[in-house]
Amino acid sequence: MTAPNELRLLPWSGPEGKPCYLSTDDPGGYMSRLADNVEAVQLGTASELLEMASESLADEDAEPIELRSLGHALTGALKDVLRIAVSRGHVLTAGEPRRI
């Protein structure tokens, strides 16, 4: 997915929480596919958490500890989704704009 001489921001952090990047010309390579799969799982998790949050917020009897736990999970999922958006946004600005 990366253009020549472009690095792909990977969906996980390295030591000490530092970002990890991939340099490859092969979007079908092992690391590219692994990153794609991790991103798909992260996006799926975020979607499930969003649905749970909608249900929990509509429930007037929801326990505060459950809402707090859900808030922590949503925070982690949002960080993952933002990392994916930054990575994909960088790819989009590096090449031609994609048509929707």
Residue frames as qw, qx, qy, qz and C-alpha x, y, z in Angstrom:
[[0.000, 0.882, 0.470, 0.000, 0.00, 0.00, 0.00],
 [0.305, -0.775, 0.083, 0.547, 2.93, 2.31, 0.43],
 [0.558, 0.825, -0.088, 0.000, 4.30, 4.34, -2.43],
 [0.794, 0.237, -0.226, 0.512, 7.97, 3.93, -3.28],
 [0.330, 0.291, -0.360, 0.822, 10.14, 5.52, -0.58],
 [0.489, -0.505, 0.023, -0.711, 7.14, 5.76, 1.77],
 [0.108, 0.098, -0.905, 0.400, 6.87, 4.13, 5.16],
 [0.553, -0.456, -0.527, -0.457, 3.66, 2.55, 6.43],
 [0.298, -0.409, 0.543, -0.670, 2.70, 3.26, 10.01],
 [0.412, -0.085, -0.906, -0.051, 1.98, -0.14, 11.52],
 [0.555, -0.569, -0.257, -0.549, -1.02, -0.74, 13.79],
 [0.812, -0.490, -0.248, 0.200, 1.14, -1.60, 16.80],
 [0.101, -0.941, 0.297, -0.127, 3.80, 0.14, 18.84],
 [0.719, 0.328, -0.516, 0.331, 7.38, -0.83, 19.38],
 [0.591, -0.260, -0.510, 0.568, 9.47, -0.68, 22.52],
 [0.174, -0.309, -0.304, 0.884, 8.59, 2.17, 24.86],
 [0.316, 0.706, 0.528, -0.350, 5.40, 2.86, 22.88],
 [0.006, -0.533, 0.391, 0.750, 7.25, 4.24, 19.87],
 [0.753, 0.486, 0.055, -0.441, 5.60, 3.94, 16.45],
 [0.592, -0.143, 0.716, 0.340, 6.66, 1.12, 14.11],
 [0.480, 0.655, -0.182, -0.555, 6.98, 1.59, 10.37],
 [0.788, 0.109, 0.574, 0.193, 7.22, -0.77, 7.43],
 [0.203, 0.675, -0.416, -0.574, 9.21, -0.10, 4.29],
 [0.542, 0.068, 0.818, 0.182, 8.23, -2.41, 1.44],
 [0.276, 0.279, -0.454, -0.800, 7.37, -2.38, -2.23],
 [0.305, -0.117, -0.910, -0.255, 5.20, -5.48, -1.80],
 [0.490, -0.247, 0.182, -0.816, 1.69, -4.72, -0.48],
 [0.901, -0.087, -0.276, -0.324, 1.03, -8.48, -0.53],
 [0.419, 0.384, -0.730, 0.379, 4.05, -9.34, 1.58],
 [0.538, -0.327, -0.742, 0.231, 3.83, -11.08, 4.95],
 [0.223, -0.269, -0.423, 0.836, 4.20, -7.95, 7.10],
 [0.252, -0.036, -0.226, -0.940, 1.76, -5.94, 4.96],
 [0.571, -0.288, -0.665, -0.386, -0.85, -8.70, 5.21],
 [0.464, -0.313, -0.679, 0.475, -0.24, -9.03, 8.95],
 [0.036, -0.157, -0.207, 0.965, -0.73, -5.28, 9.41],
 [0.411, -0.144, -0.440, -0.785, -3.90, -5.39, 7.28],
 [0.583, -0.325, -0.740, -0.078, -5.28, -8.24, 9.41],
 [0.334, -0.290, -0.549, 0.710, -4.45, -6.48, 12.69],
 [0.145, 0.040, -0.042, -0.988, -6.14, -3.31, 11.41],
 [0.507, -0.240, -0.608, -0.562, -9.24, -5.31, 10.43],
 [0.527, -0.370, -0.719, 0.259, -9.44, -6.82, 13.93],
 [0.194, -0.213, -0.332, 0.898, -8.95, -3.39, 15.54],
 [0.293, -0.061, -0.256, -0.919, -11.71, -1.85, 13.41],
 [0.565, -0.304, -0.709, -0.293, -14.03, -4.75, 14.17],
 [0.436, -0.330, -0.639, 0.541, -13.39, -4.38, 17.89],
 [0.000, -0.113, -0.119, 0.987, -14.08, -0.65, 17.72],
 [0.433, -0.186, -0.491, -0.733, -17.35, -1.31, 15.91],
 [0.577, -0.358, -0.733, 0.024, -18.45, -3.85, 18.54],
 [0.327, -0.278, -0.484, 0.763, -17.51, -1.48, 21.38],
 [0.160, -0.037, -0.125, -0.978, -19.47, 1.34, 19.76],
 [0.550, -0.312, -0.607, -0.481, -22.55, -0.86, 19.61],
 [0.552, -0.357, -0.664, 0.355, -22.06, -1.86, 23.26],
 [0.169, -0.128, -0.259, 0.942, -21.64, 1.79, 24.24],
 [0.339, -0.204, -0.337, -0.855, -24.87, 2.76, 22.50],
 [0.638, -0.376, -0.645, -0.190, -26.74, 0.05, 24.35],
 [0.518, -0.281, -0.552, 0.590, -25.12, 0.82, 27.72],
 [0.050, -0.012, -0.108, 0.993, -25.77, 4.54, 27.50],
 [0.472, -0.279, -0.418, -0.725, -29.41, 3.87, 26.71],
 [0.655, -0.351, -0.665, 0.072, -29.66, 1.63, 29.80],
 [0.262, -0.771, 0.126, -0.566, -30.58, 3.80, 32.79],
 [0.848, -0.503, 0.122, -0.113, -29.66, 0.92, 35.12],
 [0.768, 0.430, -0.327, 0.345, -26.11, 0.54, 33.79],
 [0.721, -0.600, -0.106, 0.330, -23.59, 0.20, 36.59],
 [0.030, 0.963, -0.244, -0.113, -20.95, 2.96, 36.85],
 [0.514, -0.492, 0.655, 0.254, -18.13, 0.41, 36.97],
 [0.675, 0.352, 0.608, 0.224, -19.37, -1.14, 33.71],
 [0.347, 0.926, 0.142, 0.051, -19.52, 2.28, 32.07],
 [0.243, -0.852, 0.427, 0.182, -16.02, 3.09, 33.32],
 [0.637, -0.173, 0.700, 0.273, -14.68, -0.19, 31.96],
 [0.582, 0.631, 0.481, 0.177, -16.41, 0.45, 28.65],
 [0.101, 0.988, -0.078, -0.090, -14.91, 3.95, 28.57],
 [0.417, -0.623, 0.599, 0.281, -11.41, 2.50, 28.98],
 [0.641, 0.164, 0.699, 0.271, -12.03, -0.02, 26.20],
 [0.424, 0.846, 0.318, 0.063, -13.42, 2.70, 23.92],
 [0.123, -0.918, 0.295, 0.233, -10.36, 4.87, 24.61],
 [0.510, -0.341, 0.712, 0.341, -8.04, 2.07, 23.50],
 [0.570, 0.465, 0.645, 0.206, -10.14, 1.37, 20.43],
 [0.240, 0.959, 0.120, -0.095, -10.20, 5.05, 19.49],
 [0.277, -0.740, 0.509, 0.341, -6.39, 5.19, 19.70],
 [0.559, -0.003, 0.764, 0.322, -6.20, 2.18, 17.37],
 [0.454, 0.723, 0.511, 0.093, -8.67, 3.69, 14.90],
 [0.048, 0.968, -0.108, -0.221, -6.84, 7.03, 14.89],
 [0.413, -0.500, 0.653, 0.391, -3.54, 5.26, 14.19],
 [0.540, 0.317, 0.729, 0.277, -5.18, 3.47, 11.25],
 [0.294, 0.905, 0.303, -0.047, -6.64, 6.75, 9.98],
 [0.147, -0.861, 0.354, 0.335, -3.25, 8.45, 10.19],
 [0.496, -0.226, 0.751, 0.372, -1.59, 5.54, 8.41],
 [0.468, 0.512, 0.682, 0.232, -4.18, 5.39, 5.65],
 [0.138, 0.961, 0.152, -0.185, -4.37, 9.16, 5.37],
 [0.272, -0.697, 0.498, 0.439, -0.63, 9.30, 4.87],
 [0.485, 0.075, 0.786, 0.377, -0.90, 6.69, 2.16],
 [0.358, 0.768, 0.529, 0.042, -3.67, 8.65, 0.47],
 [0.031, 0.958, -0.085, -0.272, -1.71, 11.89, 0.48],
 [0.431, -0.481, 0.622, 0.442, 1.37, 10.11, -0.87],
 [0.293, 0.134, 0.805, 0.498, -0.37, 8.92, -4.03],
 [0.203, -0.273, -0.464, -0.818, -3.38, 9.73, -6.12],
 [0.460, -0.064, 0.433, -0.773, -6.63, 10.48, -4.30],
 [0.098, 0.170, 0.978, 0.075, -8.97, 7.53, -4.12],
 [0.408, -0.166, -0.308, -0.843, -12.44, 7.82, -5.60],
 [0.302, 0.062, 0.803, -0.509, -15.35, 6.78, -3.43]]
